[in-house]
Amino acid sequence: MLKQTILLIEDDEDLGEILIRFIEASGYQTKWLKTGDTVMDYVNNNMPDLILMDVMLPGVDGVTLTNQIRQFSDVPIIMVTAKTDEISRLIGLQTGVDDYVCKPYSGPELMLRIKAILRRVNTTPSPTTVETQVSAISTQSLQLDEAQLKISYGEQQQKLTFVEYSLLNLLVSHPNRIYNREQIIELVYDSYREISDRTVDSHIRNVRKKLSLLGLDYEAIESVYGVGYRYIEKAS
């Protein structure tokens, strides 16, 4: 069985060497790039199984690279940032990143995140369909496809990041049930040491925007003041 390849994009020599040792000791192949301007050429010719990338890079920054990669690939991307507050801002930019880690972080924790994401990518469960009404006359369905991290409504489709999908799936699976932010953090995020309420709110905004792009003409995710969020089906 071929080893999966992790592409590391990190300009810090000392940190990069440590990460390479951790990743290879966990059974993965590695490729290490140290500047952003070398990434696209490599990815276009050697698609890795996962990308671990610093947000601040010489040449081209991580956000720009992610946007470019997302034009042609859904390869899992973990973004590394030096500031916890930066995570909420990055989520707000809808970069399509699958997960975020904040420096300093432990090698074992990082490997747990990498393995969790690759495990999800390698599973192909059948799509879940949740019936919702478009009007009093006809009905269509909001479809959640976990295998492709995709939602569709009628003929419209939108791609989600894994966290966005997990968040929506949690709410949709229990219509009208209210989840507070603490429950969402515990149930949706793999490692919630660095996750704040603002991070949850940023992901909710992104999911709402993608639902609206599908053509839903009502607020499917409702804010319950002082409590949290819930998914509601449109009344007939």
Backbone as CSV, one residue per row, in Angstrom:
resi,resn,N_x,N_y,N_z,CA_x,CA_y,CA_z,C_x,C_y,C_z
1,MET,0.845,-1.200,0.000,0.000,0.000,0.000,0.876,1.245,0.000
2,LEU,0.600,2.180,-0.946,1.385,3.391,-1.050,1.129,4.306,0.142
3,LYS,2.199,4.927,0.600,2.052,5.876,1.699,1.395,7.158,1.182
4,GLN,0.566,7.766,2.032,-0.025,9.048,1.680,1.030,10.143,1.830
5,THR,0.890,11.176,1.013,1.882,12.251,1.000,1.319,13.523,1.619
6,ILE,2.077,14.079,2.549,1.729,15.348,3.175,2.663,16.415,2.622
7,LEU,2.085,17.478,2.066,2.880,18.610,1.592,2.955,19.644,2.705
8,LEU,4.156,19.921,3.181,4.388,20.930,4.207,4.903,22.199,3.541
9,ILE,4.252,23.323,3.818,4.702,24.617,3.288,4.995,25.500,4.492
10,GLU,6.255,25.614,4.821,6.693,26.284,6.051,8.078,26.884,5.826
11,ASP,8.229,28.190,6.109,9.507,28.846,5.872,10.436,28.836,7.085
12,ASP,9.926,28.403,8.233,10.746,28.318,9.440,11.532,27.001,9.404
13,GLU,12.830,27.092,9.262,13.669,25.900,9.107,13.566,24.954,10.303
14,ASP,13.676,25.500,11.515,13.662,24.656,12.715,12.310,23.957,12.878
15,LEU,11.235,24.711,12.737,9.899,24.126,12.866,9.654,23.104,11.766
16,GLY,10.076,23.425,10.551,9.871,22.515,9.438,10.532,21.166,9.656
17,GLU,11.773,21.184,10.170,12.479,19.929,10.422,11.763,19.087,11.476
18,ILE,11.242,19.750,12.513,10.507,19.029,13.556,9.241,18.399,12.986
19,LEU,8.512,19.166,12.174,7.266,18.662,11.602,7.512,17.495,10.655
20,ILE,8.534,17.601,9.859,8.857,16.514,8.935,9.123,15.225,9.709
21,ARG,9.855,15.329,10.809,10.149,14.133,11.614,8.868,13.538,12.183
22,PHE,7.974,14.374,12.705,6.720,13.891,13.267,5.869,13.208,12.199
23,ILE,5.755,13.855,11.054,4.887,13.332,9.994,5.425,12.007,9.458
24,GLU,6.723,11.951,9.202,7.302,10.711,8.670,7.281,9.590,9.702
25,ALA,7.447,9.940,10.989,7.379,8.919,12.039,5.979,8.334,12.154
26,SER,4.973,9.068,11.668,3.587,8.579,11.700,3.229,7.770,10.461
27,GLY,4.206,7.560,9.573,3.979,6.675,8.439,3.625,7.355,7.132
28,TYR,3.810,8.674,7.032,3.475,9.392,5.806,4.738,9.802,5.051
29,GLN,4.597,9.956,3.742,5.644,10.567,2.940,5.504,12.083,3.056
30,THR,6.583,12.803,2.853,6.518,14.257,2.970,7.197,14.941,1.785
31,LYS,6.742,16.144,1.538,7.413,17.074,0.633,7.380,18.426,1.339
32,TRP,8.531,19.079,1.427,8.638,20.337,2.163,9.006,21.463,1.204
33,LEU,8.107,22.452,1.109,8.379,23.669,0.341,8.488,24.833,1.317
34,LYS,9.410,25.752,1.050,9.697,26.819,2.011,9.250,28.202,1.564
35,THR,8.783,28.327,0.327,8.280,29.606,-0.163,6.969,29.397,-0.911
36,GLY,6.113,30.403,-0.844,4.805,30.281,-1.471,4.835,30.240,-2.981
37,ASP,5.854,30.850,-3.582,5.878,30.919,-5.040,6.299,29.610,-5.708
38,THR,6.616,28.592,-4.918,6.969,27.285,-5.496,5.817,26.280,-5.415
39,VAL,4.731,26.691,-4.754,3.672,25.737,-4.416,2.840,25.307,-5.616
40,MET,2.350,26.253,-6.402,1.414,25.905,-7.460,2.032,24.989,-8.502
41,ASP,3.287,25.213,-8.832,3.955,24.348,-9.797,4.014,22.916,-9.281
42,TYR,4.317,22.762,-7.988,4.391,21.421,-7.414,3.006,20.765,-7.375
43,VAL,2.016,21.496,-6.875,0.673,20.922,-6.706,0.065,20.549,-8.047
44,ASN,0.323,21.340,-9.062,-0.217,21.033,-10.389,0.340,19.734,-10.956
45,ASN,1.529,19.365,-10.525,2.188,18.167,-11.070,2.263,16.998,-10.086
46,ASN,2.073,17.278,-8.797,2.204,16.229,-7.780,1.172,16.458,-6.677
47,MET,-0.086,16.102,-6.944,-1.131,16.372,-5.965,-0.931,15.545,-4.695
48,PRO,-0.731,16.212,-3.542,-0.551,15.477,-2.283,-1.897,15.014,-1.731
49,ASP,-1.851,14.251,-0.655,-3.082,13.811,0.000,-3.582,14.838,1.001
50,LEU,-2.682,15.691,1.496,-3.053,16.753,2.435,-1.969,17.813,2.403
51,ILE,-2.378,19.077,2.600,-1.438,20.199,2.631,-1.473,20.840,4.010
52,LEU,-0.299,21.001,4.610,-0.144,21.709,5.878,0.615,22.989,5.552
53,MET,-0.030,24.154,5.731,0.517,25.387,5.180,0.429,26.537,6.168
54,ASP,1.524,27.263,6.304,1.544,28.469,7.115,0.803,29.575,6.372
55,VAL,0.120,30.444,7.103,-0.606,31.534,6.449,0.344,32.602,5.937
56,MET,1.440,32.840,6.655,2.421,33.853,6.261,3.622,33.174,5.618
57,LEU,3.794,33.414,4.321,4.883,32.774,3.572,5.567,33.798,2.667
58,PRO,6.844,33.640,2.446,7.512,34.500,1.465,7.053,34.146,0.054
59,GLY,6.904,35.157,-0.776,6.483,34.912,-2.153,4.993,35.065,-2.333
60,VAL,4.236,34.076,-1.901,2.771,34.089,-1.979,2.229,33.601,-0.647
61,ASP,1.236,34.302,-0.081,0.717,33.924,1.238,-0.234,32.737,1.151
62,GLY,-0.509,32.133,2.320,-1.319,30.924,2.379,-2.750,31.101,1.920
63,VAL,-3.358,32.257,2.197,-4.746,32.499,1.780,-4.840,32.529,0.259
64,THR,-3.914,33.245,-0.381,-3.909,33.311,-1.848,-3.698,31.928,-2.456
65,LEU,-2.776,31.161,-1.878,-2.514,29.815,-2.388,-3.734,28.919,-2.260
66,THR,-4.413,29.007,-1.121,-5.610,28.184,-0.922,-6.668,28.518,-1.954
67,ASN,-6.895,29.797,-2.206,-7.884,30.199,-3.210,-7.508,29.671,-4.587
68,GLN,-6.235,29.687,-4.910,-5.790,29.176,-6.209,-5.974,27.662,-6.298
69,ILE,-5.622,26.955,-5.241,-5.756,25.490,-5.237,-7.219,25.084,-5.325
70,ARG,-8.086,25.825,-4.664,-9.510,25.490,-4.662,-10.172,25.679,-6.025
71,GLN,-9.484,26.304,-6.951,-10.023,26.437,-8.298,-10.063,25.095,-9.025
72,PHE,-9.226,24.145,-8.577,-9.170,22.869,-9.303,-9.069,21.642,-8.399
73,SER,-8.976,21.824,-7.074,-8.799,20.653,-6.209,-9.457,20.856,-4.853
74,ASP,-9.961,19.758,-4.292,-10.529,19.746,-2.941,-9.579,19.083,-1.957
75,VAL,-8.293,19.036,-2.275,-7.321,18.426,-1.376,-7.447,19.063,0.011
76,PRO,-7.446,18.267,1.078,-7.552,18.835,2.430,-6.393,19.785,2.731
77,ILE,-6.715,20.925,3.335,-5.707,21.919,3.689,-5.857,22.292,5.159
78,ILE,-4.763,22.235,5.899,-4.712,22.723,7.269,-3.859,23.984,7.263
79,MET,-4.425,25.080,7.768,-3.726,26.356,7.800,-3.161,26.604,9.190
80,VAL,-1.914,27.054,9.224,-1.242,27.351,10.488,-1.123,28.860,10.644
81,THR,-1.497,29.373,11.805,-1.396,30.799,12.078,-0.745,31.023,13.435
82,ALA,-0.151,32.189,13.601,0.530,32.495,14.859,-0.391,33.147,15.873
83,LYS,-1.608,33.506,15.447,-2.521,34.215,16.337,-3.874,33.513,16.391
84,THR,-4.372,33.282,17.602,-5.690,32.654,17.755,-6.777,33.510,17.127
85,ASP,-6.700,34.841,17.321,-7.717,35.737,16.764,-7.748,35.684,15.244
86,GLU,-6.633,35.308,14.628,-6.556,35.247,13.179,-7.449,34.160,12.604
87,ILE,-7.746,33.130,13.398,-8.564,32.025,12.905,-9.946,32.509,12.477
88,SER,-10.580,33.333,13.318,-11.915,33.838,12.980,-11.885,34.674,11.708
89,ARG,-10.828,35.481,11.546,-10.720,36.301,10.343,-10.568,35.429,9.095
90,LEU,-9.752,34.397,9.209,-9.529,33.508,8.066,-10.806,32.762,7.691
91,ILE,-11.561,32.326,8.703,-12.828,31.650,8.428,-13.774,32.602,7.703
92,GLY,-13.776,33.852,8.138,-14.630,34.849,7.513,-14.303,35.089,6.049
93,LEU,-13.051,34.856,5.666,-12.655,35.019,4.274,-13.122,33.853,3.403
94,GLN,-13.662,32.809,4.021,-14.151,31.625,3.300,-13.067,31.074,2.369
95,THR,-11.927,30.805,2.937,-10.799,30.348,2.144,-10.921,28.897,1.696
96,GLY,-11.836,28.141,2.277,-11.948,26.730,1.894,-10.978,25.839,2.622
97,VAL,-10.420,26.339,3.724,-9.501,25.540,4.528,-10.296,24.538,5.368
98,ASP,-9.752,23.337,5.531,-10.454,22.289,6.276,-10.268,22.407,7.786
99,ASP,-9.126,22.921,8.225,-8.879,23.048,9.658,-7.807,24.108,9.874
100,TYR,-7.749,24.599,11.106,-6.765,25.613,11.477,-6.048,25.169,12.743
101,VAL,-4.759,25.480,12.832,-4.023,25.274,14.074,-3.263,26.554,14.373
102,CYS,-3.093,26.829,15.656,-2.437,28.053,16.087,-1.114,27.716,16.782
103,LYS,-0.049,28.403,16.396,1.245,28.228,17.041,1.207,28.843,18.433
104,PRO,1.866,28.226,19.414,2.567,26.941,19.329,1.585,25.784,19.466
105,TYR,1.866,24.676,18.860,1.028,23.482,18.961,1.934,22.277,19.132
106,SER,1.360,21.201,19.628,2.157,20.001,19.858,2.130,19.100,18.630
107,GLY,3.203,18.382,18.405,3.263,17.442,17.293,2.182,16.378,17.357
108,PRO,1.977,15.733,18.504,0.928,14.713,18.601,-0.465,15.266,18.295
109,GLU,-0.739,16.488,18.759,-2.051,17.092,18.475,-2.219,17.323,16.985
110,LEU,-1.189,17.824,16.343,-1.254,18.057,14.905,-1.484,16.758,14.150
111,MET,-0.798,15.693,14.557,-0.970,14.425,13.865,-2.372,13.874,14.036
112,LEU,-2.971,14.098,15.187,-4.356,13.673,15.395,-5.285,14.378,14.404
113,ARG,-5.045,15.647,14.180,-5.875,16.393,13.231,-5.660,15.890,11.800
114,ILE,-4.402,15.676,11.440,-4.095,15.178,10.096,-4.759,13.819,9.860
115,LYS,-4.629,12.920,10.823,-5.205,11.582,10.669,-6.727,11.634,10.604
116,ALA,-7.329,12.518,11.402,-8.794,12.635,11.409,-9.300,13.114,10.050
117,ILE,-8.639,14.094,9.481,-9.068,14.617,8.184,-8.880,13.574,7.088
118,LEU,-7.744,12.903,7.068,-7.504,11.879,6.042,-8.468,10.708,6.194
119,ARG,-8.837,10.402,7.433,-9.798,9.323,7.668,-11.155,9.686,7.068
120,ARG,-11.557,10.931,7.211,-12.834,11.379,6.645,-12.800,11.330,5.127
121,VAL,-11.699,11.796,4.561,-11.578,11.827,3.106,-11.671,10.431,2.515
122,ASN,-11.194,9.442,3.244,-11.163,8.068,2.736,-12.449,7.299,2.985
123,THR,-13.435,7.922,3.605,-14.736,7.283,3.806,-15.725,7.856,2.817
124,THR,-16.644,7.003,2.383,-17.629,7.447,1.397,-19.030,7.023,1.812
125,PRO,-19.568,7.622,2.858,-20.924,7.284,3.275,-21.944,7.777,2.261
126,SER,-23.103,7.174,2.294,-24.144,7.590,1.363,-24.703,8.941,1.775
127,PRO,-25.188,9.728,0.796,-25.727,11.034,1.102,-26.932,10.955,2.025
128,THR,-27.106,12.004,2.832,-28.246,12.122,3.715,-29.205,13.128,3.108
129,THR,-30.464,12.798,3.052,-31.437,13.709,2.486,-32.398,14.165,3.571
130,VAL,-32.586,15.463,3.646,-33.505,16.040,4.611,-34.566,16.790,3.842
131,GLU,-35.812,16.401,4.004,-36.893,17.006,3.244,-37.234,18.381,3.794
132,THR,-37.298,19.370,2.890,-37.740,20.701,3.265,-38.676,21.198,2.187
133,GLN,-39.613,22.050,2.512,-40.581,22.539,1.552,-40.127,23.855,0.943
134,VAL,-40.344,23.984,-0.362,-40.032,25.227,-1.023,-41.239,26.144,-1.004
135,SER,-42.421,25.601,-1.102,-43.646,26.398,-1.061,-44.765,25.500,-0.587
136,ALA,-45.933,26.043,-0.479,-47.079,25.252,-0.017,-47.525,24.269,-1.086
137,ILE,-47.042,24.455,-2.310,-47.514,23.625,-3.409,-46.538,22.495,-3.731
138,SER,-45.264,22.823,-3.898,-44.286,21.812,-4.279,-43.184,21.701,-3.235
139,THR,-42.489,20.576,-3.244,-41.395,20.365,-2.300,-40.135,19.959,-3.037
140,GLN,-39.016,20.357,-2.481,-37.717,19.894,-2.959,-36.944,19.467,-1.729
141,SER,-35.736,18.978,-1.913,-34.979,18.474,-0.771,-33.622,19.137,-0.668
142,LEU,-33.249,19.426,0.563,-31.894,19.861,0.852,-31.078,18.601,1.065
143,GLN,-30.102,18.371,0.204,-29.315,17.142,0.261,-27.920,17.431,0.792
144,LEU,-27.514,16.597,1.740,-26.182,16.703,2.317,-25.373,15.492,1.876
145,ASP,-24.320,15.728,1.134,-23.475,14.658,0.606,-22.141,14.710,1.341
146,GLU,-21.978,13.828,2.325,-20.765,13.842,3.135,-19.535,13.412,2.344
147,ALA,-19.736,12.496,1.396,-18.594,12.001,0.622,-17.921,13.121,-0.158
148,GLN,-18.724,14.075,-0.657,-18.173,15.163,-1.449,-18.212,16.507,-0.715
149,LEU,-18.644,16.478,0.550,-18.788,17.711,1.336,-19.555,18.750,0.529
150,LYS,-20.731,18.335,0.094,-21.525,19.157,-0.823,-22.966,19.203,-0.351
151,ILE,-23.619,20.335,-0.544,-25.049,20.440,-0.300,-25.728,20.870,-1.591
152,SER,-26.935,20.401,-1.788,-27.664,20.769,-2.992,-29.131,20.998,-2.651
153,TYR,-29.728,21.876,-3.428,-31.144,22.226,-3.243,-31.711,22.479,-4.628
154,GLY,-32.592,21.586,-5.071,-33.036,21.661,-6.455,-31.852,21.363,-7.360
155,GLU,-31.552,22.289,-8.271,-30.437,22.100,-9.193,-29.187,22.861,-8.761
156,GLN,-29.257,23.545,-7.627,-28.127,24.335,-7.156,-27.256,23.525,-6.192
157,GLN,-25.940,23.738,-6.258,-25.000,23.026,-5.388,-23.994,24.004,-4.800
158,GLN,-23.500,23.659,-3.598,-22.448,24.432,-2.959,-21.500,23.474,-2.247
159,LYS,-20.204,23.750,-2.363,-19.204,22.980,-1.623,-19.023,23.584,-0.235
160,LEU,-18.822,22.717,0.758,-18.552,23.158,2.121,-17.185,22.659,2.560
161,THR,-16.590,23.338,3.517,-15.431,22.766,4.180,-15.940,21.678,5.114
162,PHE,-15.024,20.855,5.636,-15.479,19.786,6.506,-16.164,20.326,7.760
163,VAL,-15.604,21.373,8.348,-16.208,21.929,9.561,-17.581,22.508,9.250
164,GLU,-17.711,23.222,8.131,-19.017,23.755,7.748,-20.028,22.629,7.564
165,TYR,-19.601,21.562,6.891,-20.503,20.427,6.683,-20.904,19.804,8.022
166,SER,-19.936,19.582,8.899,-20.217,18.952,10.186,-21.179,19.796,11.012
167,LEU,-21.006,21.099,10.959,-21.879,22.009,11.701,-23.301,21.952,11.168
168,LEU,-23.440,22.044,9.845,-24.780,21.978,9.257,-25.422,20.624,9.498
169,ASN,-24.651,19.549,9.359,-25.190,18.210,9.561,-25.697,18.021,10.988
170,LEU,-24.961,18.570,11.957,-25.400,18.494,13.354,-26.763,19.143,13.536
171,LEU,-26.929,20.343,12.983,-28.182,21.072,13.160,-29.326,20.435,12.376
172,VAL,-29.036,20.029,11.133,-30.075,19.444,10.280,-30.557,18.102,10.829
173,SER,-29.666,17.355,11.449,-30.030,16.032,11.979,-30.992,16.129,13.157
174,HIS,-31.080,17.301,13.761,-31.977,17.499,14.911,-32.741,18.812,14.733
175,PRO,-33.703,18.844,13.801,-34.443,20.085,13.533,-35.078,20.643,14.810
176,ASN,-35.008,21.950,14.947,-35.620,22.704,16.045,-34.902,22.552,17.389
177,ARG,-33.936,21.660,17.462,-33.173,21.542,18.706,-32.145,22.660,18.766
178,ILE,-32.073,23.323,19.891,-31.148,24.443,20.058,-29.830,23.929,20.621
179,TYR,-28.744,24.290,19.948,-27.398,23.971,20.436,-26.711,25.263,20.836
180,ASN,-26.173,25.298,22.054,-25.388,26.465,22.420,-23.984,26.326,21.835
181,ARG,-23.207,27.380,21.909,-21.889,27.375,21.275,-20.960,26.345,21.913
182,GLU,-21.057,26.167,23.202,-20.207,25.190,23.874,-20.483,23.780,23.362
183,GLN,-21.757,23.445,23.160,-22.112,22.123,22.638,-21.613,21.954,21.206
184,ILE,-21.731,23.008,20.402,-21.272,22.943,19.018,-19.774,22.717,18.965
185,ILE,-19.035,23.443,19.800,-17.579,23.283,19.826,-17.199,21.852,20.184
186,GLU,-17.886,21.286,21.147,-17.569,19.931,21.602,-17.925,18.879,20.562
187,LEU,-19.043,19.087,19.846,-19.547,18.063,18.942,-19.003,18.176,17.512
188,VAL,-18.561,19.363,17.108,-18.176,19.585,15.720,-16.669,19.633,15.518
189,TYR,-15.962,20.217,16.471,-14.538,20.459,16.260,-13.703,19.339,16.880
190,ASP,-12.709,18.860,16.115,-11.856,17.774,16.591,-11.081,18.172,17.835
191,SER,-10.487,19.334,17.778,-9.699,19.825,18.905,-10.174,21.227,19.209
192,TYR,-10.809,21.414,20.357,-11.426,22.714,20.614,-10.650,23.536,21.629
193,ARG,-9.352,23.267,21.750,-8.534,24.060,22.664,-8.467,25.515,22.211
194,GLU,-8.446,25.765,20.905,-8.269,27.115,20.394,-9.552,27.702,19.821
195,ILE,-10.666,26.988,19.900,-11.901,27.439,19.280,-12.668,28.360,20.222
196,SER,-13.080,29.506,19.709,-13.831,30.471,20.502,-15.252,30.587,19.972
197,ASP,-16.105,31.288,20.717,-17.470,31.545,20.253,-17.464,32.288,18.919
198,ARG,-16.496,33.189,18.749,-16.406,33.942,17.496,-16.121,33.023,16.312
199,THR,-15.353,31.974,16.549,-15.063,31.011,15.485,-16.339,30.306,15.048
200,VAL,-17.151,29.884,16.022,-18.435,29.239,15.711,-19.317,30.193,14.917
201,ASP,-19.414,31.442,15.368,-20.249,32.431,14.687,-19.787,32.659,13.252
202,SER,-18.475,32.657,13.037,-17.942,32.834,11.684,-18.342,31.676,10.780
203,HIS,-18.270,30.454,11.294,-18.676,29.293,10.495,-20.186,29.321,10.219
204,ILE,-20.971,29.733,11.194,-22.422,29.851,10.983,-22.709,30.842,9.857
205,ARG,-22.024,31.987,9.856,-22.234,32.982,8.792,-21.902,32.396,7.430
206,ASN,-20.806,31.646,7.356,-20.431,31.037,6.075,-21.468,30.035,5.594
207,VAL,-21.969,29.197,6.506,-22.982,28.203,6.128,-24.263,28.901,5.678
208,ARG,-24.667,29.937,6.397,-25.867,30.689,6.005,-25.726,31.277,4.608
209,LYS,-24.549,31.830,4.322,-24.334,32.418,3.004,-24.450,31.362,1.917
210,LYS,-23.890,30.173,2.154,-23.944,29.118,1.144,-25.357,28.561,0.990
211,LEU,-26.112,28.523,2.075,-27.519,28.111,1.972,-28.314,29.122,1.150
212,SER,-28.037,30.398,1.344,-28.755,31.420,0.574,-28.402,31.338,-0.906
213,LEU,-27.158,30.962,-1.214,-26.747,30.818,-2.613,-27.444,29.644,-3.290
214,LEU,-27.946,28.709,-2.490,-28.704,27.583,-3.050,-30.105,28.012,-3.477
215,GLY,-30.568,29.160,-2.980,-31.900,29.632,-3.335,-32.932,29.496,-2.228
216,LEU,-32.506,29.099,-1.021,-33.442,29.047,0.087,-33.936,30.467,0.373
217,ASP,-35.232,30.635,0.477,-35.785,31.979,0.648,-36.204,32.241,2.091
218,TYR,-35.592,31.519,3.027,-35.860,31.750,4.442,-34.598,31.427,5.227
219,GLU,-34.535,31.866,6.471,-33.354,31.644,7.307,-33.432,30.258,7.925
220,ALA,-32.705,29.302,7.333,-32.777,27.917,7.798,-32.085,27.724,9.141
221,ILE,-31.043,28.489,9.400,-30.355,28.419,10.692,-30.746,29.659,11.493
222,GLU,-31.471,29.431,12.547,-32.016,30.525,13.354,-31.154,30.768,14.594
223,SER,-30.911,32.032,14.863,-30.227,32.417,16.099,-31.260,32.542,17.208
224,VAL,-31.009,31.883,18.313,-31.883,31.989,19.487,-31.149,32.873,20.492
225,TYR,-31.633,34.071,20.674,-30.923,35.089,21.445,-30.524,34.591,22.829
226,GLY,-29.252,34.719,23.144,-28.751,34.351,24.451,-28.577,32.863,24.666
227,VAL,-28.884,32.055,23.627,-28.801,30.597,23.787,-27.847,29.984,22.755
228,GLY,-28.220,30.029,21.470,-27.383,29.403,20.459,-28.059,29.387,19.106
229,TYR,-28.007,28.245,18.424,-28.525,28.125,17.068,-29.368,26.862,16.913
230,ARG,-30.279,26.913,15.937,-31.047,25.709,15.594,-31.414,25.746,14.118
231,TYR,-31.654,24.566,13.558,-32.094,24.436,12.171,-33.608,24.346,12.174
232,ILE,-34.245,25.135,11.333,-35.694,25.087,11.234,-36.103,24.785,9.796
233,GLU,-37.157,23.997,9.658,-37.685,23.694,8.337,-38.757,24.721,8.010
234,LYS,-38.844,25.039,6.735,-39.827,26.029,6.318,-41.241,25.492,6.531
235,ALA,-42.067,26.300,7.147,-43.446,25.894,7.405,-44.218,25.824,6.094
236,SER,-45.089,24.832,6.018,-45.883,24.685,4.794,-47.012,25.699,4.770
